Amino acid sequence: MNDEKDTIEIDLLALAQAVWKKLWLVIIAVIVGAAAAFSYARFMITPLYQSKSMLYVNNSSISVGSTSFSISTGELSAAQSLVKTYIVIMQSRQTLNAVIEQADLSYTYEELSEMISAASVNDTEVFEIVVTSDDPEEAELIVNTISDVLPDKIADIVEGSSVRIVDYGVVPVYPVSPNTTRYALLGFLLGGVLSVGVIVLLELMNNSIRTEEYLIQTYDLP
């Protein structure tokens, strides 16, 4: 009984030569892949724009309900807590409904809430409000309306609060997404990988005898 098992030897050099012979196909594939991905990002995906405004949390004595505290310039952790409190107030239904009414928007509270984000700027007492929309002018309108409405809403809730506008939002010129360059690069890589993979697969499936050396080495012939 022959216990020897059949083995498949992969000649990497032969595979590399097969890819090299079909290099023109790889080049076409990467060009087509990059062009297709770029076109998809450019014409099929709705571009989104962002407008940003910045507000400053004043370091003064603050009282929330029966609890009062004060913060100084060096107490950034306390300022951070206050910034987080103001962001929660900004994202509340009462504040955003006031923004919808003042800016005459057609969004619901839930829809508008998904368009807005806010965070402290580099762990300082300044926090940034970012509004993302497919309309650049609408993004600027919403972020500036929030900046106008928020200080009064905070003053109604937090006694002794002081929030001042550092910078108003402007109409964005360029979209933040999609990133057409990244899409084109992904299409380029995908086209290259798929084309090389197909060439290698066809080479491995090709069991035709092409050289005398193949017969001698494979079947141990004299």
Helices and strands as residue ranges (DSSP letters): H 12-21, H 23-39, I 40-44, E 49-57, E 62-64, E 67-69, H 76-90, H 93-103, H 109-114, E 116-120, E 126-133, H 136-157, E 163-167, H 180-205, H 212-219
